[in-house]
């Protein structure tokens, strides 16, 4: 009986020995993310108060940018990138905006777009055509760029404070990212501010925006904007904050439109805040004889 038991035990252990396996736990070393040098702490009330204070102090923005636009067609497996061009952007609260673009190299007028906050005008001199319509996109066009509205730029250029009827929640989170230059891992601590409002006669909360702050400097680096149906309409990513005329402003602004599958990257060249702007600067002069298309 003892001999039979010994043989059975040997046979059970044979695959482990032959396979080179060990019954002891194994340990392997993983890259250790580098913690941020500074992690700032604010209460939810303090974070919202800081955002509101910055928003209240801002009246206008005058900026010069390079614009690079691309369209992705998932079904065709293609990405079309348009040539980059330079544009001047004027912004005035509450929702006035003008984008004046130049043709690359030639420097002639490429397009002129402006809005008073409710309706917009887009004029393209080379085609002698103009487009007019409401800021809200009510009917989509087969031409993706006809679906662009000045509000897209407005939402990207600023991070507004909260309205009096909006609710909010703040969560603290962290993520691990890779330093593109030094190729090591970094831990980024962040605050996620979710802005919502309640549906009338309901307990349901509807998303309005989500703003993510880097806790090392408490600057927003991402803003997600939702449409009236609760769909993610616009994603904005702010990168490499720099000093422009004593103004801290992101050097790059990436606008993604998931529903239309296009992306716009703004490379900021100059920025001036709170410069006096006349309302006439937000009016596009459409010459006589121009073909006008109304987007109703």
HELIX and SHEET records of a PDB file:
HELIX    1   1 UNK A    2  UNK A   18  1                                  17    
HELIX    2   2 UNK A   44  UNK A   57  1                                  14    
HELIX    3   3 UNK A  125  UNK A  127  5                                   3    
HELIX    4   4 UNK A  144  UNK A  147  5                                   4    
HELIX    5   5 UNK A  150  UNK A  157  1                                   8    
HELIX    6   6 UNK A  279  UNK A  282  5                                   4    
SHEET    1   A 8 UNK A  78  UNK A  81  0                                        
SHEET    2   A 8 UNK A  60  UNK A  73 -1                                        
SHEET    3   A 8 UNK A  85  UNK A  92 -1                                        
SHEET    4   A 8 UNK A  96  UNK A 102 -1                                        
SHEET    5   A 8 UNK A 109  UNK A 115 -1                                        
SHEET    6   A 8 UNK A 119  UNK A 124 -1                                        
SHEET    7   A 8 UNK A 129  UNK A 134 -1                                        
SHEET    8   A 8 UNK A 291  UNK A 295  1                                        
SHEET    1   B 9 UNK A  78  UNK A  81  0                                        
SHEET    2   B 9 UNK A  60  UNK A  73 -1                                        
SHEET    3   B 9 UNK A 262  UNK A 273 -1                                        
SHEET    4   B 9 UNK A 247  UNK A 257 -1                                        
SHEET    5   B 9 UNK A 232  UNK A 244 -1                                        
SHEET    6   B 9 UNK A 219  UNK A 226 -1                                        
SHEET    7   B 9 UNK A 205  UNK A 214 -1                                        
SHEET    8   B 9 UNK A 185  UNK A 198 -1                                        
SHEET    9   B 9 UNK A 167  UNK A 178 -1                                        
END                                                                             
